[in-house]
Amino acid sequence: MKKSSKLRLFALAMTLAVALAGCGSNVASADEDDQQAGNEAESTQGIDWPQKAVTVVVPASAGGDTDSYARIFGQYLEQELGESVVISNVGGAGGTVGTRQVKDAEPDGNMILFYHGSALLNTIMGLADFDVRTDMQIADIPIKDNTQMLFADAKKFKSLQDVIDQCKAEPESVVFGRETGTQAHLVALALEDAAGVKFNQVDIAAGFSNLIAALMGGQIDVFFMTYGSAQDYIASGDIVPLGVFSEERTDAAPDVPTFREQGLDLVFEKFFFYAFPKDTPAEIVEKFNSAVEKVVALPECQEDISQFALTPEFVNQQDTQTYFDEMYDFYSKYAAMF
């Protein structure tokens, strides 16, 4: 064989060797990535938690939307976590008592908070000397609600304009039931400011059961609540929805106009979240978030939540933290009203 032919064969062999070596490197890299992903999944799912019943603290009374959602999610979380999930209602001070109980608990994952945006308002208003964004570990958001409405005693009012007219004719003659420091308190003040009226605001412990009892007993005239909690009383004719605090009308009650449609630029979205004590190991929170995400996707869970005219939608931990900062800024705009 000629020398030039030998050189060409040698060069070709070297090229093939380099190419094969590169392929081997890529395969090894892919295998390493798969192994790392597998290790991460194993570290999360294999963590020895929980080993006993998990307590979910709800800083509101039984029977309201917060309590109802916590109990629905809780029954399916038991299946995912393999331990009982106990719902504990700890009301008081606009939700700060129950929230503080979780904040100060042992960071072992055995006590978890389920609450809503009023946790941010409590900090803004000075009712809480802590901030859930920095003093707790926010886990996730399993559900948002854009069906929040203003309701009135159907025997006294038929429309939002009726309420406004009554307030202007006799300031403070319309009694607005709300708990101090909650989103309902914020809504009452924002509505006063936007409509140029003055309510007689009365402090009522949070929860639909307390509000409807106060209205049926003649202690209050109007209140703020989600549609799902109130729909039975709407159907019975005891209360009437005056407007929905959303960007657009809700499919749950398409005949109820938004406040914007009625000339008042008021939009309030309610969100519910889970949170742990600040120093809870990340592996526990990750395992819990994974369980919540699976629960939210269960058709049977979605069917249970649908009775409140809602569909659960999971928001991961990182996006939840960003959303919290955005809502804190939004609520802060109204801080001067308190």
VMD Tcl script that draws the C-alpha trace (Angstrom):
set ca {
  {0.00 0.00 0.00}
  {1.21 3.47 -0.81}
  {2.32 5.76 1.98}
  {-0.35 8.37 1.16}
  {-3.09 5.71 1.40}
  {-1.80 4.62 4.80}
  {-1.86 8.21 5.99}
  {-5.44 8.67 4.83}
  {-6.56 5.49 6.61}
  {-4.81 6.59 9.81}
  {-6.50 10.00 9.67}
  {-9.88 8.39 9.13}
  {-9.37 6.05 12.08}
  {-8.40 8.95 14.35}
  {-11.49 10.92 13.28}
  {-13.77 7.99 14.06}
  {-12.11 7.51 17.44}
  {-12.63 11.15 18.39}
  {-16.26 11.04 17.26}
  {-16.97 7.88 19.24}
  {-15.28 9.35 22.28}
  {-17.55 12.42 22.00}
  {-20.66 10.26 21.74}
  {-19.56 8.34 24.78}
  {-19.11 11.60 26.65}
  {-22.59 12.78 25.67}
  {-24.15 9.48 26.71}
  {-22.30 9.62 30.00}
  {-23.47 13.21 30.52}
  {-27.08 12.23 29.79}
  {-26.79 9.30 32.18}
  {-25.39 11.60 34.86}
  {-28.28 14.04 34.36}
  {-30.80 11.22 34.62}
  {-29.07 9.91 37.71}
  {-29.08 13.36 39.31}
  {-32.78 13.83 38.57}
  {-33.45 10.39 39.99}
  {-31.45 11.19 43.11}
  {-33.35 14.45 43.61}
  {-36.70 12.69 43.23}
  {-35.58 9.96 45.60}
  {-34.31 12.47 48.18}
  {-37.68 14.24 48.16}
  {-39.96 11.22 48.09}
  {-37.73 9.11 50.30}
  {-37.54 11.58 53.18}
  {-38.89 10.07 56.39}
  {-41.81 12.50 56.76}
  {-44.49 12.46 57.95}
  {-44.24 9.89 60.71}
  {-47.43 10.96 62.49}
  {-50.59 12.99 61.94}
  {-50.06 16.41 60.37}
  {-51.98 19.38 61.78}
  {-53.20 22.04 59.34}
  {-54.09 25.22 61.22}
  {-56.92 27.31 59.73}
  {-57.06 30.79 61.34}
  {-60.83 31.02 60.81}
  {-63.99 29.47 62.16}
  {-65.47 26.25 60.80}
  {-67.94 26.43 57.95}
  {-66.37 29.21 55.89}
  {-64.58 28.94 52.56}
  {-61.09 28.72 54.09}
  {-62.14 25.90 56.39}
  {-64.02 24.09 53.61}
  {-61.10 24.16 51.18}
  {-58.66 23.04 53.89}
  {-60.85 20.03 54.71}
  {-61.31 19.00 51.08}
  {-57.59 19.21 50.33}
  {-56.84 17.54 53.66}
  {-58.74 14.33 52.91}
  {-56.82 13.84 49.67}
  {-53.48 14.85 51.19}
  {-53.91 11.97 53.63}
  {-53.81 9.59 50.69}
  {-50.66 11.19 49.29}
  {-48.78 11.59 52.58}
  {-49.85 8.32 54.17}
  {-50.77 9.93 57.50}
  {-53.84 11.66 58.94}
  {-54.32 15.37 58.25}
  {-56.06 17.09 61.15}
  {-57.75 20.46 60.54}
  {-57.50 22.79 63.55}
  {-59.56 26.00 63.56}
  {-57.72 28.71 65.50}
  {-59.51 32.04 65.13}
  {-58.81 35.40 66.72}
  {-57.23 38.77 65.94}
  {-57.95 38.67 62.23}
  {-56.13 35.38 61.79}
  {-52.94 36.39 63.57}
  {-53.43 33.96 66.46}
  {-53.52 30.87 64.26}
  {-50.80 32.15 61.95}
  {-48.49 32.86 64.89}
  {-49.12 29.38 66.28}
  {-47.68 27.87 63.12}
  {-44.88 30.42 62.87}
  {-43.71 29.56 66.38}
  {-44.16 25.79 66.01}
  {-41.32 23.29 65.81}
  {-39.99 23.27 62.21}
  {-40.54 19.55 61.80}
  {-43.30 19.72 59.20}
  {-46.00 18.53 61.58}
  {-47.85 21.86 61.78}
  {-48.81 23.71 58.60}
  {-50.76 26.90 57.96}
  {-53.65 27.15 55.49}
  {-54.84 30.72 55.13}
  {-55.42 33.52 52.65}
  {-54.25 37.05 51.77}
  {-55.37 38.58 55.05}
  {-52.06 37.31 56.43}
  {-50.38 40.09 54.42}
  {-52.92 42.68 55.53}
  {-52.27 41.86 59.17}
  {-48.64 42.86 58.68}
  {-49.47 46.00 56.69}
  {-51.98 47.14 59.32}
  {-49.66 46.40 62.24}
  {-51.91 43.71 63.71}
  {-49.05 41.24 63.34}
  {-45.44 41.97 64.31}
  {-44.21 39.45 61.76}
  {-44.34 39.00 58.00}
  {-45.29 35.59 56.57}
  {-43.08 36.32 53.54}
  {-39.90 36.46 55.62}
  {-40.77 34.89 58.97}
  {-42.36 31.75 57.57}
  {-41.68 29.45 54.64}
  {-44.40 29.91 52.02}
  {-45.16 26.59 50.33}
  {-47.67 27.00 47.53}
  {-51.06 28.29 46.39}
  {-53.59 25.52 45.62}
  {-56.54 27.76 44.75}
  {-57.53 31.32 43.83}
  {-61.01 32.81 43.94}
  {-62.36 35.52 41.63}
  {-65.97 35.11 42.80}
  {-65.82 37.48 45.75}
  {-68.96 39.57 46.02}
  {-70.80 42.08 48.15}
  {-74.01 40.59 49.53}
  {-77.01 42.27 51.14}
  {-80.11 41.38 53.06}
  {-82.62 40.70 50.26}
  {-85.45 42.13 52.38}
  {-83.74 45.54 52.47}
  {-81.81 45.93 49.21}
  {-82.03 44.76 45.62}
  {-78.98 46.45 44.05}
  {-75.70 48.17 44.80}
  {-77.30 51.49 43.93}
  {-79.93 50.89 46.63}
  {-77.16 50.55 49.21}
  {-75.32 53.64 47.96}
  {-78.50 55.71 47.95}
  {-79.33 54.64 51.49}
  {-75.80 55.47 52.71}
  {-75.93 58.92 51.14}
  {-79.41 59.64 52.49}
  {-78.47 58.45 55.98}
  {-74.71 58.01 56.53}
  {-73.78 54.96 58.64}
  {-77.32 53.61 58.44}
  {-76.15 50.54 56.50}
  {-74.27 48.06 58.71}
  {-71.26 46.36 57.04}
  {-70.12 43.19 58.81}
  {-66.38 42.43 58.64}
  {-63.50 41.33 60.85}
  {-60.84 43.90 61.63}
  {-57.64 43.47 59.63}
  {-59.06 41.12 57.02}
  {-59.63 41.62 53.31}
  {-63.30 42.28 54.10}
  {-62.18 45.24 56.20}
  {-60.09 46.50 53.30}
  {-63.02 46.10 50.90}
  {-65.37 48.03 53.20}
  {-62.96 50.96 53.33}
  {-62.18 50.85 49.61}
  {-65.90 50.78 48.80}
  {-66.56 53.75 51.07}
  {-63.79 55.67 49.32}
  {-64.86 54.76 45.78}
  {-68.59 55.36 46.29}
  {-68.25 58.37 48.59}
  {-70.32 56.79 51.35}
  {-69.96 55.87 55.01}
  {-70.93 52.47 56.45}
  {-71.51 51.53 60.05}
  {-68.76 48.90 60.18}
  {-69.26 46.17 62.75}
  {-66.60 43.63 63.73}
  {-67.78 40.05 63.11}
  {-65.59 36.98 63.56}
  {-64.39 35.66 60.21}
  {-66.32 32.89 58.50}
  {-69.49 32.73 56.45}
  {-71.43 31.01 59.22}
  {-70.86 33.97 61.55}
  {-71.70 36.53 58.88}
  {-74.91 34.85 57.72}
  {-76.01 34.37 61.33}
  {-75.46 38.08 61.98}
  {-77.39 39.04 58.83}
  {-80.28 36.68 59.53}
  {-80.39 38.03 63.07}
  {-80.65 41.62 61.84}
  {-77.26 42.68 63.18}
  {-75.74 43.53 59.77}
  {-77.06 44.52 56.34}
  {-74.20 43.79 53.95}
  {-71.07 41.65 53.93}
  {-68.22 40.49 51.70}
  {-67.81 36.80 50.84}
  {-67.18 34.34 48.01}
  {-70.08 33.22 45.86}
  {-69.59 29.53 46.59}
  {-70.16 29.95 50.30}
  {-73.30 32.03 49.81}
  {-75.02 30.32 46.89}
  {-77.54 28.35 48.97}
  {-78.76 31.54 50.62}
  {-78.94 33.28 47.26}
  {-81.11 30.45 45.97}
  {-83.37 30.68 49.03}
  {-83.81 34.41 48.51}
  {-82.34 35.44 51.88}
  {-79.44 37.38 50.40}
  {-78.77 39.12 47.09}
  {-75.37 39.57 45.36}
  {-74.75 43.23 44.54}
  {-71.56 42.92 42.49}
  {-68.46 40.79 41.91}
  {-64.96 42.13 42.65}
  {-63.31 40.70 39.51}
  {-62.02 41.90 36.16}
  {-64.91 40.19 34.36}
  {-68.16 38.53 35.33}
  {-67.72 35.07 36.75}
  {-69.12 31.99 35.03}
  {-70.48 30.92 38.40}
  {-72.95 33.82 38.41}
  {-72.98 35.47 34.98}
  {-75.93 37.72 35.87}
  {-74.00 39.48 38.64}
  {-72.25 42.62 37.27}
  {-68.72 43.59 38.20}
  {-68.12 46.71 40.26}
  {-66.38 48.26 37.28}
  {-69.55 47.83 35.25}
  {-71.31 49.79 38.00}
  {-68.84 52.64 37.92}
  {-66.54 51.61 40.79}
  {-62.97 50.51 39.93}
  {-62.67 47.79 42.56}
  {-61.04 44.40 41.92}
  {-60.06 42.00 44.72}
  {-58.80 38.46 44.17}
  {-58.66 36.02 47.05}
  {-55.91 33.42 47.23}
  {-55.29 30.58 49.64}
  {-51.87 29.24 50.56}
  {-49.92 26.78 52.69}
  {-46.95 27.82 54.83}
  {-44.52 26.21 57.29}
  {-42.37 27.48 60.17}
  {-39.37 29.28 58.70}
  {-36.68 26.67 59.39}
  {-38.62 23.66 58.15}
  {-36.27 21.50 56.02}
  {-36.64 22.20 52.32}
  {-37.05 18.47 51.62}
  {-40.23 18.39 53.72}
  {-41.70 21.44 52.00}
  {-40.80 20.00 48.58}
  {-42.47 16.69 49.39}
  {-45.56 18.50 50.65}
  {-45.72 20.72 47.55}
  {-45.48 17.65 45.36}
  {-48.39 16.09 47.24}
  {-50.50 19.25 46.94}
  {-49.82 19.46 43.21}
  {-51.03 15.87 42.78}
  {-54.11 16.50 44.92}
  {-55.10 19.62 42.97}
  {-54.96 17.59 39.73}
  {-57.23 14.81 41.03}
  {-60.61 14.80 39.23}
  {-62.39 13.90 42.46}
  {-60.79 16.81 44.31}
  {-61.72 19.20 41.51}
  {-65.28 17.88 41.64}
  {-65.47 18.52 45.39}
  {-64.16 22.07 44.98}
  {-66.55 22.71 42.08}
  {-69.44 22.91 44.55}
  {-67.99 26.32 45.42}
  {-68.02 27.31 41.72}
  {-64.22 27.09 41.56}
  {-61.49 24.95 40.04}
  {-58.29 24.45 42.08}
  {-55.10 25.50 40.32}
  {-51.62 24.81 41.73}
  {-49.03 27.60 41.90}
  {-45.51 26.42 42.75}
  {-43.41 27.77 45.60}
  {-41.27 30.17 43.59}
  {-44.20 31.73 41.72}
  {-46.18 31.92 44.95}
  {-43.45 33.96 46.61}
  {-43.41 36.37 43.66}
  {-47.19 36.64 43.79}
  {-47.04 37.39 47.53}
  {-44.75 40.36 46.90}
  {-47.10 41.67 44.20}
  {-50.15 41.37 46.45}
  {-48.32 42.99 49.35}
  {-47.69 46.03 47.15}
  {-51.32 46.00 46.01}
  {-52.69 45.89 49.55}
  {-50.22 48.55 50.69}
  {-51.87 51.06 48.36}
  {-54.88 50.99 50.68}
  {-52.91 51.14 53.92}
  {-53.63 54.84 54.45}
  {-57.36 54.07 54.66}
  {-57.01 52.08 57.88}
}
mol new
graphics top color blue
foreach p $ca { graphics top sphere $p radius 0.5 }
foreach p [lrange $ca 0 end-1] q [lrange $ca 1 end] { graphics top cylinder $p $q radius 0.2 }
display resetview
